[in-house]
Amino acid sequence: MSGTKQDGAALVIGGEPRIDFLPLEIKERKKNRRSRRSLIFLVIAVVGACIVGYVFTAGLAVQAQAQLDTERARTQFLLKEQSKYSEARTVAGDIDNSKAAALVGSSTEIMWKSYLRELKNVMPSNTTIVAFGIDSQNTLELAPVVTAPLEQPRVATLAFTARTNSLARADQLTVNVKKLPGFADATTTTIAAEDDSSYMVNVIVHINDSVFERRFFENPVAEDGAEAAVTDTTTED
């Protein structure tokens, strides 16, 4: 049989009777002991986690140090092996320097013997070269600055004097020099009549950089896409 008290609390009939005579101080002590045990367990867990983390990081550090020692030993071995070929590296460096010097030294090279042969070929009939002079850019100089309005950029100047037997051939000579390789512009400075009915023609020819031989430079890529080999053939000068 059960009922309900008027204040709303459940009334149990027939239940086991219980009564707690422990003082409140004892209950508080029990509660404090439980709290202390919980704190001790928590501290132990934290310390255990710290120990595990320390052991794990220490293991990683030992592993990393071992790898570092291995790489250092390998580096020392490679340096020792590399020292055996120091002479070969020196020779290779000298070869590279020689190639670079050849490129720089030949960058403004013009084959004047062949060029003068071309000049001779464009001479009209009954016309001969009496004297000539060459002013060419070297590797340490910049290209001459164009000052006259009709002059074209140039890297070399060829001045020559030719003897011919008629004014018509003197005019033809001025036209023919345009066929020279690397022709930039030309000027006929004087035409003087001689006692033997011949004429002395003074001509100045400016030459552009298309006449640079560039023997040691790579040739341009061929039309079929294949690269040409580096040319080291000696051309007569």
Secondary structure as GFF3:
##gff-version 3
##sequence-region A 1 237
A	DSSP	beta_strand	3	4	.	.	.	ID=ss1
A	DSSP	beta_strand	10	11	.	.	.	ID=ss2
A	DSSP	alpha_helix	24	83	.	.	.	ID=ss3
A	DSSP	alpha_helix	86	106	.	.	.	ID=ss4
A	DSSP	alpha_helix	112	121	.	.	.	ID=ss5
A	DSSP	beta_strand	127	136	.	.	.	ID=ss6
A	DSSP	beta_strand	156	164	.	.	.	ID=ss7
A	DSSP	alpha_helix	167	176	.	.	.	ID=ss8
A	DSSP	three_ten_helix	177	179	.	.	.	ID=ss9
A	DSSP	beta_strand	183	193	.	.	.	ID=ss10
A	DSSP	beta_strand	199	207	.	.	.	ID=ss11
A	DSSP	three_ten_helix	209	211	.	.	.	ID=ss12
###
